[in-house]
């Protein structure tokens, strides 16, 4: 690799001299400067795109922050992002953060350091106030509803969507409603919890702690919810499950134990995943691919035009009726 | 954003002057040069990591080529890669190529241009000969068995693994064996086809074109295979399916039509996916997370040490016996 040492060796000068040439230091003889520059040229160093980026002020790169690439929700959003990035000839840096705030901050620091042209925050542990501090360094688009923040967002109205699902269940005659959620403290999860409890209170529907289950991220966690039903004295009639793969786990395991779907336990999923289509799971489709695609198009437009006026793009959602409600 | 125009405006000099300073051009007065450099400093331009990379010769970035992030196989490999990259404080550029060779070549060109320190090729449309041409520019690790190439690889012995599965089915008494494959012309797929046909010939097992189905990438394509069984005069007794999500589609749809698993149709899946665990699908586990993790560790070691001796890491595989064979 053409690094400073190699350039110095081939040009027959000291590392200090190469460093001085690279740093525009005046105390270098013109002949040495010429030799160093010629060597750099030979070593493709001059074609180094990092140097090109320095002169254009753009890197052709956008970073994406998300917690886990191997969850359906995030891999679909990433699919939408990556598809649009390819069309725009942009590169994506993927930061799979596991919700570690310091890792997420590092990506925002890359924006400050001009290593990237923008950041798409699909889901984050950082507060919006922290993200806002980086707005002066380049465009940021989030996939969360952050209200009227200075940065753009492409988002689902989680409150309205969740409430819509609850209305649907109530209209179907369900009164005992359970709820399986992912990360308890996630920003979307918090909104849904509020919607859930407000709706139950408003309609005087029963609430039981054991009908509300958190950390449901996997198929297996759905299966565990099904098993938890068995010894329960009073069971919910239906579960809202924020992920069709978790709903699939719940349904398959419930059937193994002789529970009928939807007669003994009904299930309303989220995300319209392929496994949900196969198992005919009723679901709320929130257009995740479109979320990724729209987020990239917005950030690309802001990079291209320099316009930083925030864009708020609200995505549609819809209930897909199948056999589990 | 601090680009040349902005620097020129703030420093009160022409764009040409800024450009001359950045390019080490001699015809700039020392006072102007000093002003420009000071302005750059103020604008954080001096902290630009691109400039840092120029001086260290490393970018802290590795690119990953894969066709579709939203397929279980690839999202798990990416999970392993991303987890190790985080530990090593490395960034990953994701190229979701859809198997477009020109997009994949662009990533290898980034290696030549020193924009990245290495490339992990999870799956590619490019010939190994093409990849080999880029070896001189930096380390490349593939997740395919490329034989004794000059670049490193972390791979499953697809021939042996597939044959192992076939032996297992034959020992169980199956004679009519079907096969659902993804991309017909994929390098691993080609190896499996060869293994399949050689095994059938060797053991004088029946072969029928309609028992070998390609382009099985999704749950729905598995369901279509199940439906194709219904009018078939002579059905296979078992299908080997190169993905548990496709096997899940086959099994769920087959059951809808009253076929019993494994009595009427047995299924051996691949990848040990969560949906396979739920549906108790017998499968061949080929340790995909480990593949990604090992690929990153190898490339990181090669970047760190400069050692380019190729490393060939063969991964284990194992049959997990469940209820569908």
Interface residues (C-beta under 8 A of the other chain):
Chain A: X1 X2 X3 X4 X6 X19 X21 X22 X23 X24 X26 X30 X33 X37 X44 X45 X47 X48 X49 X50 X51 X53 X54 X55 X56 X57 X58 X59 X61 X63 X64 X68 X69 X70 X75 X76 X78 X79 X82 X83 X85 X86 X91 X92 X93 X94 X95 X96 X97 X98 X100 X103 X110 X112 X113 X114 X115 X137 X138 X218 X219 X220 X223 X245 X248 X249 X252 X253 X274 X275 X277 X278 X279 X306
Chain B: X1 X2 X3 X4 X6 X19 X21 X22 X23 X24 X26 X30 X33 X37 X44 X45 X47 X48 X49 X50 X51 X53 X54 X55 X56 X57 X58 X59 X61 X63 X64 X68 X69 X70 X75 X76 X78 X79 X82 X83 X85 X86 X91 X92 X93 X94 X95 X96 X97 X98 X100 X103 X110 X112 X113 X114 X115 X137 X138 X218 X219 X220 X223 X245 X248 X249 X252 X253 X274 X275 X277 X278 X279 X306
